[in-house]
Amino acid sequence: MHRLPVLLVTCLALILCTSPVVRGGQEREPSGQSRPEPERRTYSYGPLPRQKLVAYSDGNPARPGPLRTGVVIVHGGFWYQDRSAGWNMWARRIAGAGPAVFNLGYRRNTDAAWPAQRVDVLRAVRWIGRHARQFGVDPHRIVLLGSSAGGQLATSAGAYGAGRRHLAGVVALSPVVDPYRSWSTANAPDGDSAGMAVLRANAARLAGCEPDPPHGQQERGQQRGGTHEGRGTERKAALCRRVWQDMSATEHASGADDPPMLLIHSRHDFVPVAHSEALRAAELRRGMAPGDITVATVPGAEHGGGLLTRSGVEKMVMSWIAARTPVSGDAGRGGGASGAGGTHG
């Protein structure tokens, strides 16, 4: 496997950022009536610069009525781009429909290797749960909404441990469920080898290693298998394989312990539906109820957040979230929550 020069990968990424195939973070303003602007504030859910989230919530979370659903957006962008700003419009739109929305920032693969990104998502979810009443949110009705690389993070966070304890559901748009599947595939289904090259290069950066050594190195490692150098090479390769396995939600699927999932791809998606089908099969093998995991394929070639512009997809997502987060019998608001415990501005 030959490495792509860093300059070439960077150029490809710049080209792809303007491509309709991967424009998940550049959604068009959907048609429809305007809604009141929800209150927007930025909070720190951890001590690191990237560990911030933007909360879109009712200006009066202590108003009478039931607690609301919390929707946590995990943006995509090949794990190295900050695409959160491209989700601002959708965050406002979803919040206008009732839920409180949290647009999540997390460490990029240029900041830290895996599993730092999953750690950040789980830390943010727990922070929101602890301070849910401040936002008028039911801590038992928090849903992740991940896009592309963010879909990988959302599915991984949901399947890691007993995810159902913290999450009522996971919605993933074009999730890169198994980065190794993309690594081992030269072309996207539509033949987009350039896009796949950027995805593969950044998956390797996320892991901190390439899972398959170049052929010549592999042969030399086999020849030196009994030497100290050869054993060191084998240990590094084994550690690398474990990291790549850990990045895949299919490796952690635990059936009934995981939250319900809705996984959506377009028919000619940059990331093929095979990723989500493999996760569904793993969850069903381990005891998840068939109705708790849905894989949907819609027409077209939209990717990530761009799927929400496809007719019927936004309604599908919002209806699914509503069905998985019914209002509990406790309609109290507890509106006295004093402070989030994090900084805001």
N, C-alpha and C positions, 0 to 999 in steps of 0.2 A: 504494500500500500504506500504510494508516494504522497508525501506531505505537500499540500498546496502552499506556495509562498504567501506570507502574511499579507503583503501588499495586494496580491491577487484576490484573496478572500475578502479583504476590506473593500476593494473596488466592487466586487460582486455584491457585497452587502449593501453598499450605497445604491447600486442599481436596483436591487430587489426592494429597497424601502419604498420606491415609487412604483413598484409593480402591483397590479391589481390582484395578483395571486396571493401576496403576503401583506396586503394593506389592511390587516385586521385591526390595527391601532389607528387607522385613518378613516373612521366610519363617516359616511355621509349623514347629514341631519335628516332623520326620517320625517315623513309628512305627518301631519296631525296637529291637533290644537295644542297651543302652548299651555304649560302648567305653571303654577307659582314656583319660583326659584327656591329650592330647599337651602337651608343654612349649610354653609361649607366651612370646615375648619381642618387644619392639619395637626396631627398628634404624633408624638414619638411613642412607639410601642416597645422600644428597646434603646440601648445607649449608643448604637452605631449610626452613622449619618444616613445610611440607606433605610434604616428601620423606622420608616414613617408611613403614615396612611392619611388619606384625605377622607373625612367623614361628611356625608351628605345626609342630613337628618332634619326632622321637623324642628322649627324654631322653638316649639313648645312641647318637648317630649313628655312633660308631665300632664298633658291634657287628658281628660277622662277618656276611657275606652281601653280596649285590649292592647297589650304589648305587641310590637310589630316584628316582622321577620327582618333579619339582618343579611344582606347580600354582600359578600366580600369578593371584589374583582381582583383577579390575578392576571396582569397583562402579559402579553407575549413579547417577542422580539429577539428570538434566538438566544435567550438567556443573557445577552450582553447589551441590548438596547433598552432604554427607558421609554416604554410606549404608554406609560400610565396617562399622560396628558391626552392621548388620543381617545381615551375612554371617558373623558369628562362629560361629554354630551350624553353618552349612554347612562352614566352614573346619575346625572340629573333626571333623565327620563324615567329610569327605574325608580328612583326615589320619589318622583312625582306621582307614581302609581301606588305608593304606600310604604314599601320597605325603607329601612335605613340602609344606606349603601356606604361601603368602605372601599376606597380605591387604594390598593396596597402597593407600596414600594418594597423592594427586597434587594439583597446583595446580588450583583451581577456576577457572571463567571469570570470577569476581569478583577473582581474584588476578592472573591474567595471560591474555592472549589466545593464541589458537592461533599456533604449534604447541607451546606450553609443555607441554601435557598429553601429547602424543605423546613429547616429549623426556623427560618424567618416566618414562613407561612403559618406554621403551628404556633409560634410565639404570638403572632398577631391575632390569631383566632382566640387564643386563651386570654389575651389582653382585652379583646372585645367582649368576651364572655364575662370577665370580671367587672367591666364597666358598662355592661349592657343597659342598665337602668338609666344611666345618664343620657342615652340615646333613645330611650323608650323602646328598647329591643328585648325580646324574650331570648335569654341565653340558650334555650333549647331549640331555637328556630334560626340557626345560623347556617347559611348555604354558601359554598364556594362557587364562583363563576370564573373559570379559567379559560384562556385563549392560547392555542398553539403551544409554545414553550410554557406559558402559564397554565395551560391545560395539563401538561406533564406534572407541574408542581401541585396542581389541585388534586389530580388523581392520586399522586404519590402521597400527599398529606392525608387524603381520605382513607387510603388503604394501609397507612402506616400505623401499626398497633390497633387499638380498638377505636377507630375513627368515629364511630357512631356516638361515642361519649361526648364529643365536642361539636359534631356537625350533623345537621338534619338532612343534608344532601350535597351532592357535587354535580355541577353542570360544567361540561368541558366542550369547547368548540375547537374542532380540529386538534385534539390533544396528541402530542408526541408521547404517547403512553410509554413506549419502549424505545429510548434513544438508540439502543444497539440495533434495533430493526432498521432504523434510518441509516446508521453507520454502514450496515452490511448491504444496503441497497444503493446502487450507483445513480439511479434516476428516479425522479418522482413519477407518479402514474401518468402525468401529462408530458413526460419527457424533459422536465425542467432540471437538467443536470447542474446548472449554475446554482439554483436555489438549494438543491440537495448538497452541493459542495459546501455552501455556507452553513447549512444545518449540521452536517457531519463535522466540520471543523470546530464549530462552537460546542457541539456535544462532547468532543474530545477535550476541549478546553474546560468544560464544566467538570468532566471526570478527572482531569489532571493527567490523563494518559490515553494512549491509543490502545484499544483492546487487542488488536492483532498486529504483532511486530512485522516489519518488512520481511519478505521471504528470506533474504540472505541472513538477517539477524536470527530468524527462527532456526535455520539450518545450523548456524554456528552455535546457538544455544543448545541444540540437541547434541552436537558433537562434544560440547564441553559439559555435558550433563553431570559428570562425576566430579568436576572441578569446583572449587569455591566460587569462581566467577560464574560458572554455569548455574550453580544452585541459587546464587543471588538473582540471576536473570529470571529463573523460574519462579522465585518468590515474588518478584516484582510483577510478573505476568499474572500470577494468581491473585495478588492484591488488586490489580487493575480489573480483572474479570469480576471480582466481588463488588467493586465500585459500580461498574456498569450494570450488574444485576440489581444492585440497590436502587439505581435510578429508575427502574421499571416498576410500575405499580403492580404488574402481574406477579412479581416475586413476593409481594407482601399481601396479596389478596387473601382475606380471611373470612369471606362469606358474610354471615349474619352480623359480625362485629363491625363491618364497614357500612358507611352511610349509603342510601340509595344514590344512584348515578344516572345522569342523562348525558350521553355522549353523541355529538353530532358532527358529521362530515358532509361535504358536498360530494357529488358523484365523481368529479374530477379534481378532488382536493389535492393540494400540495402534499398534505400528510394523509395517506390512505386510511380508509376505514378499517383495514386489517389490524391497526393498532388497538382500536376499541373493541373489535370482535375478540381479540385474544384476551383482553381484560375481562370481558363478559364471560367468556368460557372459563377463565380461572376462578372468577367469583362464584359461578354456578357450581363448579366442581367442589368448591369449599363450603357450600351450603347456603349461599345467598338465594333468597326467593326470586324466581324469574321476573316477577313484577317490579323488583327493586333495582333492576339495571336494564336500561333501554339504550340501544344503539340505533340511531336514526341516520339515514342517508337522504339528502335532499338534492334536487337537480342543480346543475351549474358547476362553477369552479371556484366559488367564493371560499375564503380561508379565514379561520379564526373569527375575530369580531365582525369581519365582513359578512359572515353568515347571517347576522341579525338583520341585514338589509334584504335578505331573500324573503319573499312573500311567505308568511305563515310561521317563520322561525321565531321571531320575537314572541308571538302569541304562544307558541309551543313551549318556549322556555319559561315564560311567566306563569302559564297555566300549570306546568309541572312543578314549579317552585311553590305555588299556592296550594297544590294538592298535597305536597310533602310537608308543608308547614301550617297545618290547621291551627286556628286560634284555640288556646287552651282554656280551661274553665276559669283560670285565674285572670280576671280582667283588671286587677289592681295595677296601678302605675308606679307606685313607690317613688314618686317624683322628687324625693329629697336627696337623690344621689348627688354628693357634693364634689365634684372634681374628678378628673379622669385618671389622675396619677401620672400622666404623661404631660409633656409640654405641648402647647398648641399656639397657632398663630395664623 
